[in-house]
Amino acid sequence: MTLKEKLRRGVPTIGTWITLAHPALAEIAARAGFDWVAVDLEHSSITIRECEDLIRVLDLAGTTPLVRLTANDPDLIKRVMDSGARGVIVPSVSTPEEAQVAVEAVHYPPRGRRGVGLARAHAYGADFAGYLKRLEREAVVVAMIENAQGVENAEHILAVPGIDAYLLGPYDMSASLGVAGKISHPKVENAIASVRAAGKRARKPGGIHVIEPDPAALRRRLKEGFGFIAYSLETRVYDTALRAALKGLRKPR
């Protein structure tokens, strides 16, 4: 079952985040059994060339490669989709018009506005027809709702055809609401509840990032009904494991 089909059917999916460009890290994450792995371009130094290499590794290792974009930029969306990404996670979607821009950037005319080229996604021109079918069947667009305007417009954003899921951004949302970093503040909790209610009405699965590698927190989010969960990122997993091994033996730096 594709990731898109799982989202449509309400099957919970768990992924993780890649912020370092080494292909071994992507392969390890893919082989761990995640439903998807997102290459993070927004908060990393990963280049487009490195992104394509990571997508290739994720693809060959049998997981769904997604890309978190630096911005809702049709040119960037075109490049990562041409590189073989199965979908995009779009930051700071604030209006339905912005959601529509992202969907159109993923798809070719007449549905969208994406320019046609021959790249890795199309087997370098050998399988363009096959790619067109896969694009309709598999392409995923996830809207990140992470500011006050996005919260206000959540129902309209999630009603846009082609938006498959949403991902909450509590930290950016807290800053937008004037309580930066206070993700447990009532303003933030109320905003999250409002978006989740809109998601239920739209029958679109909601997501959240469990940043620290805490299996108990992951299980808690699953019980809460989140259906598109990002579980930690490789730097936090690495850092946490090393510090745990030395706890009580060395003074932390």
N, C-alpha and C positions, 0 to 999 in steps of 0.2 A: 504494500500500500504506500503510495507517495505521501510526502509530508502534506501536500495540499489536500489530499483526500482525508488524511487523519484530522486536519483542522476542520474540514467541512463536516465530518462525522462526529466531532466533539471528542476525539481520542486524545488524551493528554500527551503532549510531546515535551521532551527534555533535550536541551542543547547546551552548548558551552561556547565560550568566547576565546578567540585567538588574537593576541596583541603582539606577539613576537613572530618574526618572519621565518624561523627555522622550520623546514618541512617535517622534521622528526616530531616536533611538538604537535603539528596538525595530524600526523599519522597516528600518534599515540591517542589523541583525543577521539579520532574517528574509530579506532579499533576498540575503544572502551565501551562502545555501544550506544552512543548518543544518537537521537533521531536526526539532529542537525548540528552543524558547527558553523559559527559565524566568524568570518574574518573581519576584525574591527579596524576600519580605516579612520574612524573619527578620532579615536584617542590612542593612536599609535603612530609609528614612523613607517609603517608598511607602505611600500610603493605599489603602483599598479602592476608592475612586472612581478614583484614578489607575491602580490595578491593572486595573480594567475597561477603561479607555481603552487601556492597553498590550495587553491581551488582544485587543481589537477590532483594533488595528493589526496584530498578529501574525497573526491570523485572516485579515484581508483581504490581507496580504502573502504568504500561502500557506504558513506554517509551523505547527507544532503548538504552541499556547501551554500551558505548564505553570506551576504556581505552587508555589514553595517556601514552606511555611507558617511562621508564627511558632511554632506548637505543634500537636500532634495534637488539634485543637479541632473537634468536629463542626459548631459554629455557623460557624466561619470556613470550613471546607470547603464547607458549604452555600452560603455567600455567593460564594466564588470560582468554584464550579461553576455557580451560577446566572448568574454574570457571563460564562460561556462558556469557562472553562478546560477543556481536554481531559483534565486529570489533575492530580494533586498529588504533590509530593515532601514526605514527612512526616519531620520531624526527630526524632532520638533515639528511634527505635522500639526498645524494650528487651525486649518480651515478645510472644508471639503474640496475647495478648488486646488489646494496644495496636494491633497490626496489624489485627486484626478490627474495632476501633473505626473505624479510618480507612476501611477498605473499606465498612463499613456506612454511614458518613457520606457517601460518594460516591453510593451507590445508594438507590433508593426501595424501600419494602416491596413484596413480601415478602422480597426479598434483603437490603435494608438498612433504615436508619432515617431517611433523609433526608426532611425536610419538603418538601411539594410547594408550589411557587409558580410564578408566571409572570414570567420576567425575560428578559434578553437571550438566554440559552441556548435558550429556548423560542420565540424570535422574538416575545417579549412576549405569548405566548398563542396565536399564529397557527399554531404548529407543535409543539404538545406531543407529539403521537403520533410525529412524526419524531424529536424529541429523545430519546424513550425508546429508539428503535432505535439512534440514534447513541451513546447512553450505553453500551449493552451492547457495541456494536461497537468503541468507541474509547476509553472511559475508562481511564486509566492510573493506577495507584497505585504509587509508588516509596517503599520504606522506607529511610530513612537509618539505617545501623547505625554508631554512633559512640561507643559506650561499652562497658565491660567486660561489663555484663549483656547487652547486645545481641549481643556476640560469642558469649557462652555460649549464648544462645538462638537463634542465627542459623538453625539448621536448622528449628526450630519456627516461627520468624517467616516464613521463605520457603515453608513448607508451607501457609500460610493461603491459601485460594482467593481470588483477586482481587488478590494482590500480584504485580505484573508484573515488577519488577526491584528491585534494591537499589543504594544509593549509599553508598560508604564515606566516613566523615568522619575522616580521619587526625589532624587537629589536636585535635578534641574527644576522639578515642580516646586520643591521647597523654596528655591531661590526666587522663582517667579511669583510665589505667594508671599514673599517678604520674610520668610523664616529659614533662610539658607542653612542647609545641613541638618535641620531639625525634621527628619523624615517621619518621626512619630507625633509631630505636632497635629492637633485637631484639624487645622486647615488642610494639611496634607492628607490626613486620613479621610476627611470628608470629600476631598477632591478625588481620591482613589475610589471611594465608594460610589461617587457619581459616575465616573467612567465605567466602572464595572457594571453598574445598573444599565447604562447605555449599551454596553456590550451584550448583556443578556437580552435586551430588547431586540438588538440587531442580530442575535445569534452568531456573534463573532467571538472566538476564543480570546481570552485575555492573557497577557504575559507579564512577568515581573522578573527582575534579575536578583537571584540569591547570590550576593557578591562573595561572601565568605564561604569557603568549602565546608559547609555544615549539613550533613545528611539529614539531621533532624529538622532543620529549617526547610530543606527541600520537601520532605514528607509533609510538613505543615502546610506549605504552599499548595501542594497537590490536594490535600484535604480541603483547603479553602476554595478549591474549584478552579485554580489557574490552569490553563490548558496549553500555554506556550512559555515554558520556564527556561531561562538561561541560568545554568548552574556554574557559578564562579568563573574564573579565567585562569589561564595557566600560571601567571605570575603569582596570584594569591595561593593557588594550590601548592606551588613550589615553596614559596616563602613560609606558609603555614606549616608544611611538613618538616622543613628544616628546623624551624624554631621549636616545634614540638619535640623533635629528637634531642635538642640541646637544652631543653627547659630544666633548670636546676643544676645544670652542669657548667654552663658558661653565662657570663653577663651579656645580655642582648646589646647589639650595637644600634 
